[in-house]
Amino acid sequence: MPILLKKIRLQHQMTLEALAEKSGLTKSYISKVERGIAKPSIETALKLAQAMSVSVETLFAAQPVEEAYSVVRGQNGVAGDAGQYLSLVGGLGPTSKMRAFIVRPGPRSRRSRMLSHHSGEEILFVLRGAIELQIDKQIEILSAGDCVTLDPEKPHRLIALGDELCEALVIIKSAEE
């Protein structure tokens, strides 16, 4: 994942301990993200960005945005490759209230992924494959073309069903401040 967490943390002269305290995450987990061993969820990326007072696109090495609009062109943007869990693909401007991500959930064998929750609004559109969406204790089986609007403050997670690559477009609108 083209995440620049360590570089940004060092630019802000923050220790792992300080970032862990401000973000509510463990030093061990942050270190794993910095080394590319762990892949942050959307919720985690938002927490890390907020803890360092930077926009989430800064963590993903986003390119500067034109004033009137922004275009992310395929692999020239920050979309990443199919092996990545999370790629930021839209909402790259510093004043943007929405962010668009491509999420590639892992299979059932990786059920350990924590349930995510965050403020704002969330829409999920399945692009490819079959995905299990768990919201609290409710489970929905989704396939390509299915769209869900959900309250992201309720704990939720995605799990790929089957062996094929699964992808979903997730759009998150920041909570009004």
Summary of the structure (lengths in Angstrom):
residues: 177
radius of gyration: 15.8
end to end distance: 29.2
largest distance: 44.5
contacts: 500
relative contact order: 0.15
helix: 24%
strand: 28%
